[in-house]
């Protein structure tokens, strides 16, 4: 298992790779500024997807 520092580093690398410098900064500012409940966010994240669709998408992502 990775340390918290390693997880933070990998998370920043992923944000920067996907969003770029400016949008990654905006994302981080939004997380800090607004109360954020990850559990509640997850409840609504996949409402429009079936379990089979989510599983299929996860399989495709792993194969990339």
C-alpha positions in Angstrom: 0.0 0.0 0.0 1.2 3.5 -0.8 1.9 6.2 1.8 -0.4 9.2 2.0 2.4 11.3 0.5 2.7 8.9 -2.5 -1.1 9.0 -3.0 -1.1 12.8 -2.9 1.8 12.9 -5.5 0.0 10.4 -7.8 -3.2 12.3 -7.4 -1.6 15.6 -8.4 0.1 13.9 -11.4 -3.2 12.6 -12.5 -5.0 15.9 -12.1 -2.2 17.8 -14.0 -2.2 15.2 -16.8 -5.9 15.2 -17.2 -6.8 18.9 -16.5 -3.6 20.8 -17.0 -2.1 23.4 -14.6 -4.9 25.9 -14.6 -7.9 23.6 -14.4 -6.2 21.4 -11.7 -5.8 24.5 -9.6 -9.4 25.4 -10.1 -10.4 21.9 -9.1 -8.3 22.1 -5.9 -9.7 25.5 -5.0 -13.2 24.3 -5.4 -12.5 21.3 -3.1 -11.0 23.6 -0.5 -13.6 26.3 -0.7 -16.8 24.2 -0.7 -17.9 21.6 1.8 -17.5 18.3 0.0 -19.0 15.0 1.1 -17.5 12.2 -1.0 -20.1 9.7 0.2 -23.1 11.8 -0.8 -21.4 12.7 -4.1 -20.9 9.0 -4.9 -24.6 8.3 -4.3 -25.6 10.3 -7.3 -22.6 9.8 -9.5 -23.8 6.8 -11.4 -27.6 7.1 -11.2 -28.0 6.9 -15.0 -25.8 3.8 -15.4 -26.5 0.1 -14.8 -24.1 -2.1 -12.8 -23.3 -3.8 -16.1 -22.4 -0.5 -17.8 -20.2 0.6 -14.9 -18.5 -2.8 -14.9 -18.0 -2.7 -18.6 -16.5 0.8 -18.4 -14.2 -0.3 -15.6 -13.0 -3.2 -17.6 -12.3 -1.0 -20.6 -10.4 1.5 -18.5 -8.2 -1.3 -17.0 -7.3 -2.6 -20.5 -6.1 0.9 -21.7 
